Amino acid sequence: MLTKVGSPTSAAFFVTGSIQQVKSHRAMVSKLRQFDPRRSIHWRDHWQTAKHFASYVFVRLVVAVIQTLPLDMGDSICRTLAGLISRHLKVRHRTTAANLAQVFPEAGQAQCRAIEAAMWHSLLLMICEIAWAQRRLHLTNWKQYVRFKNSPDILRNCLSKRPTVLVTGHFGNFEIGGYTVGLMGCESTTIARRLDNPFVDAWVHRFRSAKGQRMLDKDGCAMEVDQHLSDGGTLAILADQHAGPKGCWTNFLGVPASCHKALALFSLGSGATMMAGTTRRIDGQPMRFESACVGYVDPLDDPEGHCASVETLTKWYNAQLAKSVGEAVEQYWWLHRRWREPPPRVAKRMAKAA
């Protein structure tokens, strides 16, 4: 039955509909007020997990392709990509150029650009070598790929019942160095930061621990490290990390750098021998390495006084790492912010000491 507009029935219908709309609007406003953004966090977590997994799948696909490449083809691809990154994309160019200008003030722009391109080639080749090592570097054929320098010193310290602190830097292929030492039967504990992607972090962890390395997250590991050294274990650390304004300042490659005091304290506190070691690429070819003991000092037998204090020991291992970098400057990570401006009081003290 049709109702005329303006009739009492139509007016009641209109009023009733308006009241329902108002109630619906009020209910919606009430729900919005009660909405707690924290309840939606799990959706963001799922989305972040999906992105991490997608990135992990992409990385594994790239690694699978790399593992199928011949060494010379991988080397050529890395060289081409290095030129693209350094000359056109200019990834971390400002930091790299600033670092090179500080360490090599007399070098021209052409020389610095050549070092930058060679550094990117070394970094990309390092990634390929990590992928290749899992398939090609074994206990039966390691002599084809690795030679040791001062091997008696390496074995004496790594196999000793006394604790050892092994310091190295972002130089050469330090990942292959740890892998090779484990391959030789020298178990060690390494301090490293967890990667943001948990899937990639777990995969890298499996590679690092495949031959006996034990990984510790750098956050909150002091108690475990002390116990490990008390048990006579070997601790491996990347020593060229910026430690902030309150670190132990010393010269590294002739430029003031802040170093973590804990490295020296690990050795001095436990009486552990400190050994400086590096693994660099040799013969201008991929998968050809020299693992070397650059030097070592023993707090219990220190006639030269290198272990007299945190400052003297920090100065010693920085000098050893600098010596290694000088043998192959293109294999150092010039792109990371190793050098920062020291506080005024520190700069004044270092200038007076110089």
Secondary structure in CASP SS format (residue, H / E / C, confidence):
PFRMAT SS
TARGET T0000
AUTHOR 0000-0000-0000
METHOD secondary structure of the structure
MODEL  1
M C 1.00
L C 1.00
T C 1.00
K C 1.00
V C 1.00
G C 1.00
S C 1.00
P H 1.00
T H 1.00
S H 1.00
A H 1.00
A H 1.00
F H 1.00
F H 1.00
V H 1.00
T H 1.00
G H 1.00
S H 1.00
I H 1.00
Q H 1.00
Q H 1.00
V H 1.00
K H 1.00
S H 1.00
H H 1.00
R H 1.00
A H 1.00
M H 1.00
V H 1.00
S H 1.00
K H 1.00
L H 1.00
R H 1.00
Q H 1.00
F C 1.00
D C 1.00
P H 1.00
R H 1.00
R H 1.00
S H 1.00
I H 1.00
H H 1.00
W H 1.00
R H 1.00
D H 1.00
H H 1.00
W H 1.00
Q H 1.00
T H 1.00
A H 1.00
K H 1.00
H H 1.00
F H 1.00
A H 1.00
S H 1.00
Y H 1.00
V H 1.00
F H 1.00
V H 1.00
R H 1.00
L H 1.00
V H 1.00
V H 1.00
A H 1.00
V H 1.00
I H 1.00
Q H 1.00
T H 1.00
L C 1.00
P C 1.00
L H 1.00
D H 1.00
M H 1.00
G H 1.00
D H 1.00
S H 1.00
I H 1.00
C H 1.00
R H 1.00
T H 1.00
L H 1.00
A H 1.00
G H 1.00
L H 1.00
I H 1.00
S H 1.00
R H 1.00
H H 1.00
L H 1.00
K C 1.00
V C 1.00
R C 1.00
H H 1.00
R H 1.00
T H 1.00
T H 1.00
A H 1.00
A H 1.00
N H 1.00
L H 1.00
A H 1.00
Q H 1.00
V H 1.00
F C 1.00
P C 1.00
E C 1.00
A C 1.00
G C 1.00
Q H 1.00
A H 1.00
Q H 1.00
C H 1.00
R H 1.00
A H 1.00
I H 1.00
E H 1.00
A H 1.00
A H 1.00
M H 1.00
W H 1.00
H H 1.00
S H 1.00
L H 1.00
L H 1.00
L H 1.00
M H 1.00
I H 1.00
C H 1.00
E H 1.00
I H 1.00
A H 1.00
W H 1.00
A H 1.00
Q H 1.00
R H 1.00
R H 1.00
L C 1.00
H C 1.00
L C 1.00
T C 1.00
N C 1.00
W H 1.00
K H 1.00
Q H 1.00
Y C 1.00
V E 1.00
R E 1.00
F E 1.00
K E 1.00
N C 1.00
S H 1.00
P H 1.00
D H 1.00
I H 1.00
L H 1.00
R H 1.00
N H 1.00
C H 1.00
L C 1.00
S C 1.00
K C 1.00
R C 1.00
P C 1.00
T E 1.00
V E 1.00
L E 1.00
V E 1.00
T E 1.00
G C 1.00
H C 1.00
F E 1.00
G C 1.00
N C 1.00
F H 1.00
E H 1.00
I H 1.00
G H 1.00
G H 1.00
Y H 1.00
T H 1.00
V H 1.00
G H 1.00
L H 1.00
M C 1.00
G C 1.00
C C 1.00
E C 1.00
S E 1.00
T E 1.00
T E 1.00
I E 1.00
A E 1.00
R C 1.00
R C 1.00
L C 1.00
D C 1.00
N C 1.00
P H 1.00
F H 1.00
V H 1.00
D H 1.00
A H 1.00
W H 1.00
V H 1.00
H H 1.00
R H 1.00
F H 1.00
R H 1.00
S H 1.00
A C 1.00
K C 1.00
G C 1.00
Q E 1.00
R E 1.00
M E 1.00
L E 1.00
D E 1.00
K C 1.00
D C 1.00
G C 1.00
C C 1.00
A H 1.00
M H 1.00
E H 1.00
V H 1.00
D H 1.00
Q H 1.00
H H 1.00
L H 1.00
S H 1.00
D C 1.00
G C 1.00
G C 1.00
T E 1.00
L E 1.00
A E 1.00
I E 1.00
L E 1.00
A C 1.00
D C 1.00
Q C 1.00
H C 1.00
A C 1.00
G C 1.00
P C 1.00
K C 1.00
G C 1.00
C E 1.00
W E 1.00
T E 1.00
N E 1.00
F E 1.00
L C 1.00
G C 1.00
V E 1.00
P E 1.00
A E 1.00
S E 1.00
C E 1.00
H C 1.00
K H 1.00
A H 1.00
L H 1.00
A H 1.00
L H 1.00
F H 1.00
S H 1.00
L H 1.00
G H 1.00
S H 1.00
G C 1.00
A C 1.00
T E 1.00
M E 1.00
M E 1.00
A E 1.00
G E 1.00
T E 1.00
T E 1.00
R E 1.00
R E 1.00
I C 1.00
D C 1.00
G C 1.00
Q C 1.00
P C 1.00
M C 1.00
R C 1.00
F E 1.00
E E 1.00
S E 1.00
A E 1.00
C E 1.00
V E 1.00
G E 1.00
Y E 1.00
V E 1.00
D E 1.00
P C 1.00
L C 1.00
D E 1.00
D C 1.00
P C 1.00
E C 1.00
G C 1.00
H C 1.00
C C 1.00
A C 1.00
S C 1.00
V H 1.00
E H 1.00
T H 1.00
L H 1.00
T H 1.00
K H 1.00
W H 1.00
Y H 1.00
N H 1.00
A H 1.00
Q H 1.00
L H 1.00
A H 1.00
K H 1.00
S H 1.00
V H 1.00
G C 1.00
E C 1.00
A C 1.00
V H 1.00
E H 1.00
Q H 1.00
Y E 1.00
W C 1.00
W C 1.00
L C 1.00
H C 1.00
R C 1.00
R C 1.00
W C 1.00
R C 1.00
E C 1.00
P C 1.00
P C 1.00
P H 1.00
R H 1.00
V H 1.00
A H 1.00
K H 1.00
R H 1.00
M H 1.00
A H 1.00
K H 1.00
A H 1.00
A C 1.00
END
